[in-house]
Amino acid sequence: MNKTPATSKRPAALYRVFETNVTIYGLEYRAIVVHSSAHDKRRHKRIERLLEQKQRQLTAVVKEAVGGEFFCQPDARKAAEQLAATARGSYHKIQTEIVERPTFGRGRPAKDRPRTPAGYRYQLKARILPDAEEIAPLKLSAGCFVLLSNVPPFFQDRSWTATDLLTQYKEQYGIEKNFGFLKDPVIVNSIFLKKNERIEVLGMVLLIALLIWRLMERSMRQHVESENRTITGWDNRQTKRPTSFMMTTKFINTLVLTMGNQRKLCRSSRTLDLTPHALWDSRLIPSFFIKISYKNAHSSTRLISQLRAHRANLLIASEISSR
């Protein structure tokens, strides 16, 4: 199910599913219980913190219980049962032991015969142990989540298994990622429109731009998949999942010049003569289109300075042509 190869630092997640039917508000749904190993790792830390908190609470209770003495064994046994009962629901169990301690009367004991106890006192010893039977279902349920779907097992001439529905669910991150840029402060804070109609039109333009952006990415990935090959991505690494932004970085330093109704691709501005007289002779329309990558600030600054110089020459050429 993973789209990228698993690594040692980021292993692939393992899923187990169980499917049943539930009725909610009179409607029947397919309930798919999914256990994810990736959720286990994230939520196990929270479980460990919970167990540590419960153990600290029990430690305070045990410390207070073992500090006293009992004059008879039934009282000690009853206190041990009450102490063990306090561990219920804490994912721990308290193991108790009754220790008998003899007491002696006053005076020096005789040397020729053993010392006879005058009575006995009873103390408790306790150990806090994790309850594996209670912790196991807690850890198992920590990696589970439930998917509810009204899609029948057979829909649109195909079968929809629990694995198919899980795959569709895992793909939703792409949709959320697509619309994430609309919530970006760089986009939202740059809208200076007063009328609602203009804001709606701008939103439509952004959605169309998003559609084109994703169609570019989809076409590239379909081509890579059909050809069963890889292309160079970030840091000169081979990938089978190129993005549109990867493609736009390939057009750095590429200029498109408009001459009449024709557009000319210029890979380098060094091969062009952008002096005012040369522009006038070629009847070049002053229109430049340039893509600048912000990944390399040094090269971007150099491109901006070149663009400003070219723009100044084009303005001079426009003044000559207007005369």
C-alpha positions, 0 to 999 in steps of 0.5 A, a space after each residue: 500500500 505504500 507509495 515509496 520504498 520503505 527505509 530503516 528510518 521509515 519502515 512500511 506500516 502493517 495493517 490488519 482489518 476486521 469488517 462487520 455491519 452496524 446500524 446508526 440512526 436506522 441506516 446500515 453501514 460497513 464498519 471496518 476496524 483497522 489496526 495500524 503498526 504506525 499508530 502503535 508506535 505513536 500511541 505507545 508513548 502515550 500509554 507508557 506515560 499513562 502507566 508511569 502515572 498509575 505506578 507513581 500513584 500506587 507507589 504512594 499508596 503502598 508506601 503508606 500501607 507498609 509503614 504500619 504494624 498489625 497486632 493480629 494476622 487477620 488484620 494484616 490479611 484484610 489490609 493486604 486484600 484492601 491494598 491489592 484492590 486499590 490496583 484495579 483499573 490501574 493496569 498494575 497489580 500489587 503482590 503482597 506478603 505478610 511478614 511476622 516479627 516477634 516482640 520480646 519483653 524487657 530485661 536481659 535474656 538468659 545465656 543458657 536458654 533461647 529467648 521466648 517471644 512475648 508476642 508477634 507483630 505483622 507487617 506488609 511487604 508489597 511489590 507493584 507489577 505491571 498487569 500484562 493481561 490488562 496492558 495487552 488489549 490497551 496496546 492493541 486498541 491504541 493502534 486501531 481506528 474504525 472506518 464507516 462506509 455506505 459503499 456496498 461490497 459490490 458497487 459499479 460493477 466491481 467489488 469493494 473489499 475492506 482493503 480497497 476502502 482503506 486504500 481510498 481512505 489513505 489517499 485523502 491526504 493528497 486532497 487535503 494537501 491540494 487545498 492546503 495552499 488556499 489556507 496559506 497566509 501568503 495567499 489569504 493575506 494577499 487578497 485585497 478585494 472588496 466585492 464578494 463576486 470578485 473574491 469568488 472569481 479569484 477562488 475559481 481561478 485558483 481552483 483552475 490553477 490547482 486543477 492544471 497543476 495536478 493534471 501536470 503531475 498526473 500526466 508525468 506519473 502516468 508516463 513514468 508508470 507506463 514506461 516503467 522508468 524513473 526520473 531525476 528528482 530532488 538532490 539528483 535522486 531517482 523517483 517514480 513520483 515526480 511533482 509539478 514543482 520538480 518540473 518547474 525547477 527544470 525551467 530555471 534560467 529559461 526565457 520565452 521571448 515574444 516576437 509578433 505572434 511567435 514565441 521563441 525559446 531562449 535557453 540563455 540570455 548570453 546568446 541574445 543581443 539585447 541592446 536597444 538598436 538590436 531590439 529595434 532591428 528585430 522588432 522584438 516586443 518587450 515581453 519576458 516570462 521567467 521562472 525563478 526558483 527560491 531554492 538557490 537564493 544566490 542564483 535567483 538574485 543574479 537572475 533578478 539583476 539580469 532581468 532588471 537590466 534587460 527590462 531597462 533595455 526593453 524600455 529604451 527600445 520601446 521609447 525608440 519605437 514610439 518615436 
